[in-house]
């Protein structure tokens, strides 16, 4: 019996060996190489470099712009992950009611995910244009001209504008994930809640929400990783400006690597992003772990 099990284990390892090799070549090798580069003064172009120990990390920790990018990343994470998860949950609950045209609304809400970020940012740059943008024109039309803003050019609200665009793009993912989870819940639980006199909102937040806790944890973990990976949305909408108001860790990493030609410094930021992602994901897994 033991020999048969060992043989089956060897066959199983043979099946996963190609995937392991591919993962190492495309993922883990790059991570290891990034860690090594973070201890050098490599400029990203030349063939020569020298080891400088922890100097890149010391400079990074003393850099005010780095800490600004960290704070912006935290604000971006809090402002997107929880809001889009909540909006996605509410939409999923409403769509589960089989309202007229619900399939059309599902497609509409999910459509932004299928669109390239470059297209979405181009559309919102037009919508949020301070002079001719449809958002400000709409506010003027309904006699709320005092609320018009330079949505992407004002340091006070630029990050909020980026957060709104990100929520628009990804709330459909949260919605469809929650919807799939809701469809697997047993109907007898809802029947029992109805017999006990629970209304729609009490059933939603006292019965449904606790039962999709696992889905919520998965969305939060994906949101942690996604917020730390954010680059293209910010780069295309604001370029990290005005000033440093929307600079996040990945846009700052890009500046270090391709504007300052400091690959070693950029690598140290990349390692910091990896460490933060691992810590936050681990904490979320531990906090959301069920007995």
C-alpha positions in Angstrom: 0.0 0.0 0.0 2.8 2.4 0.9 4.7 1.6 -2.3 1.5 2.3 -4.3 1.1 5.6 -2.5 4.8 6.6 -3.2 4.3 5.7 -6.9 1.2 7.9 -7.1 3.0 10.7 -5.3 5.9 10.5 -7.9 3.4 10.6 -10.8 1.6 13.6 -9.2 5.0 15.5 -8.9 5.7 14.7 -12.5 2.4 16.4 -13.5 3.1 19.6 -11.5 6.8 19.7 -12.4 6.2 21.7 -15.7 4.1 24.3 -13.8 6.7 24.5 -11.0 9.5 25.1 -13.6 7.4 27.7 -15.4 6.6 29.5 -12.1 10.2 29.5 -11.1 11.4 30.9 -14.5 8.7 33.6 -14.7 8.0 34.5 -11.1 10.4 33.3 -8.5 13.6 33.9 -10.5 12.5 37.5 -11.1 11.8 37.9 -7.3 15.2 36.6 -6.4 16.9 38.7 -9.0 15.0 41.8 -7.8 16.2 41.1 -4.2 19.8 40.8 -5.4 19.6 44.0 -7.5 18.3 45.9 -4.5 21.7 45.5 -2.8 23.6 47.0 -5.8 24.1 50.4 -7.4 23.0 49.1 -10.9 21.6 51.8 -13.1 19.5 49.3 -15.2 21.5 49.9 -18.4 25.2 49.1 -17.9 26.9 45.7 -17.5 28.8 46.8 -14.4 27.6 47.2 -10.8 28.8 46.8 -7.3 27.3 45.6 -4.1 26.4 48.5 -1.7 24.7 46.5 1.0 21.6 48.2 2.6 22.3 51.7 1.2 19.3 51.5 -1.1 17.0 50.5 1.8 18.4 53.2 4.0 17.8 55.9 1.4 14.4 54.6 0.7 13.3 54.7 4.4 14.7 58.3 4.6 12.9 59.4 1.4 9.8 61.5 2.1 8.4 60.7 -1.4 8.5 57.0 -0.6 6.4 57.5 2.5 4.0 59.8 0.6 3.5 56.9 -1.9 3.0 54.5 1.0 0.3 56.7 2.5 -1.4 57.2 -0.9 -1.4 53.4 -1.4 -3.1 52.9 2.0 -5.7 55.6 1.2 -6.2 54.0 -2.2 -6.6 50.6 -0.7 -9.1 51.7 2.0 -11.0 53.8 -0.4 -11.4 51.2 -3.1 -11.4 47.7 -1.7 -14.0 48.1 1.0 -16.3 50.4 -1.0 -16.2 48.3 -4.2 -16.8 45.2 -2.1 -19.8 46.8 -0.4 -21.2 48.1 -3.7 -20.6 44.7 -5.4 -22.4 42.9 -2.5 -25.4 45.2 -2.6 -25.7 44.9 -6.4 -25.4 41.1 -6.2 -28.1 40.9 -3.6 -30.4 43.1 -5.7 -29.7 41.2 -8.9 -30.4 37.9 -7.2 -34.0 39.0 -6.7 -34.5 38.3 -10.5 -35.7 41.8 -11.2 -36.8 42.7 -14.8 -33.7 43.2 -16.9 -31.3 41.9 -14.3 -29.2 40.1 -16.9 -28.8 43.3 -18.8 -27.6 45.1 -15.7 -25.2 42.3 -14.9 -23.6 42.7 -18.3 -23.5 46.5 -17.9 -21.9 46.3 -14.4 -19.3 43.7 -15.6 -18.4 45.5 -18.8 -15.7 47.8 -17.4 -13.7 44.8 -16.4 -13.5 43.7 -20.0 -12.3 47.2 -21.1 -8.7 48.1 -21.2 -7.5 50.5 -18.5 -6.3 52.9 -21.2 -9.8 53.2 -22.6 -11.4 53.8 -19.2 -8.8 56.4 -18.3 -9.2 58.2 -21.7 -13.0 58.3 -21.1 -12.7 59.6 -17.6 -10.1 62.2 -18.5 -12.8 63.6 -20.9 -15.6 63.3 -18.3 -13.5 65.0 -15.6 -12.1 67.8 -17.8 -12.5 71.0 -15.7 -13.6 73.1 -18.7 -15.6 70.9 -21.1 -16.0 67.7 -19.1 -19.5 66.3 -18.9 -19.3 66.0 -15.1 -18.8 69.7 -14.5 -21.3 70.6 -17.3 -23.9 68.4 -15.6 -23.3 70.1 -12.3 -23.8 73.5 -13.9 -27.0 72.3 -15.7 -28.6 71.3 -12.4 -27.5 74.7 -10.8 -24.7 73.1 -8.7 -21.9 75.0 -10.4 -20.3 75.6 -7.0 -19.4 71.9 -6.9 -17.4 71.9 -10.1 -13.8 70.9 -9.6 -10.6 70.4 -11.4 -11.1 66.7 -10.6 -7.6 65.4 -11.8 -5.7 68.7 -11.4 -6.5 69.6 -7.8 -4.1 68.0 -5.3 -6.8 67.8 -2.7 -9.2 65.7 -4.7 -7.1 64.1 -7.4 -6.5 60.9 -5.4 -10.3 60.7 -4.7 -11.0 60.9 -8.4 -8.6 58.1 -9.1 -10.3 56.0 -6.4 -13.7 56.6 -8.0 -12.5 55.5 -11.4 -11.0 52.4 -9.9 -14.2 51.5 -8.1 -16.1 52.0 -11.4 -13.7 49.6 -13.1 -13.7 46.8 -10.5 -17.0 46.9 -8.7 -18.3 44.5 -11.4 -15.8 41.9 -10.3 -17.0 42.1 -6.7 -20.6 41.9 -7.9 -20.1 38.8 -10.1 -18.0 37.1 -7.4 -20.7 37.8 -4.7 -23.4 36.8 -7.1 -21.8 33.4 -7.7 -21.5 32.9 -4.0 -25.1 33.9 -3.3 -26.4 31.4 -5.9 -24.8 28.6 -3.9 -26.5 29.5 -0.6 -29.4 27.2 0.5 -32.9 28.6 0.2 -34.1 27.0 3.5 -32.0 29.5 5.4 -34.0 32.4 3.8 -37.3 30.6 4.4 -36.4 30.3 8.1 -35.5 34.0 8.3 -38.8 34.9 6.6 -40.8 32.8 9.1 -39.0 34.6 11.9 -40.2 37.9 10.5 -36.8 39.2 9.2 -37.2 41.9 6.5 -35.1 42.3 3.4 -32.3 44.4 4.9 -32.2 42.4 8.2 -31.9 39.2 6.1 -29.2 40.7 3.9 -26.9 41.9 6.7 -27.7 39.3 9.4 -28.0 36.2 7.3 -26.5 36.7 3.8 -23.5 38.8 4.7 -22.1 36.3 7.4 -22.6 33.4 5.0 -20.4 35.0 2.3 -17.7 35.8 4.7 -15.2 33.6 2.8 -15.9 35.5 -0.4 -15.4 38.8 1.4 -12.0 37.6 2.7 -10.9 36.5 -0.8 -12.0 39.9 -2.3 -10.1 41.8 0.4 -6.9 39.7 -0.2 -7.2 40.3 -3.9 -7.8 44.0 -3.2 -4.7 44.2 -1.1 -2.6 42.7 -3.9 -4.4 44.7 -6.6 -4.0 48.1 -4.8 -0.3 47.5 -4.3 0.0 46.6 -8.0 -1.8 49.7 -9.1 0.2 51.5 -11.8 -1.5 52.0 -15.2 -4.6 53.7 -13.8 -2.6 56.3 -11.9 0.0 56.7 -14.7 -2.6 57.3 -17.4 -5.0 59.5 -15.3 -2.6 61.8 -13.4 1.0 60.6 -13.9 1.3 60.6 -10.1 0.5 64.3 -9.9 -0.3 67.0 -9.3 2.7 67.3 -7.2 2.9 63.9 -5.4 -0.8 63.8 -4.5 -1.5 60.6 -6.4 2.0 59.0 -6.4 1.7 55.4 -5.4 4.5 52.9 -4.8 4.6 51.5 -8.3 4.6 54.9 -10.0 7.5 55.9 -7.8 9.3 52.7 -8.6 8.8 53.5 -12.3 10.3 56.9 -11.8 13.3 55.5 -10.0 14.0 52.9 -12.7 13.3 54.8 -15.9 13.6 58.5 -15.0 16.5 58.4 -12.4 18.1 55.2 -13.9 18.4 53.8 -10.4 17.5 50.2 -10.8 18.9 49.3 -7.4 16.7 51.9 -5.7 13.6 50.7 -7.7 14.3 47.1 -6.8 14.3 48.1 -3.1 10.9 49.6 -3.5 9.7 46.5 -5.3 10.9 44.4 -2.4 9.1 46.7 0.0 5.9 46.2 -2.0 6.3 42.5 -1.8 6.9 42.5 1.9 3.9 44.8 2.6 1.6 42.6 0.4 2.7 39.4 2.2 2.2 41.0 5.7 -1.2 42.4 4.8 -2.4 39.2 3.1 -1.2 37.1 6.1 -3.0 39.3 8.6 -6.2 39.2 6.5 -6.0 35.4 6.3 -5.4 35.1 10.0 -8.2 37.5 10.9 -10.7 36.0 8.5 -9.8 32.3 9.3 -12.7 30.2 10.3 -12.5 27.4 12.8 
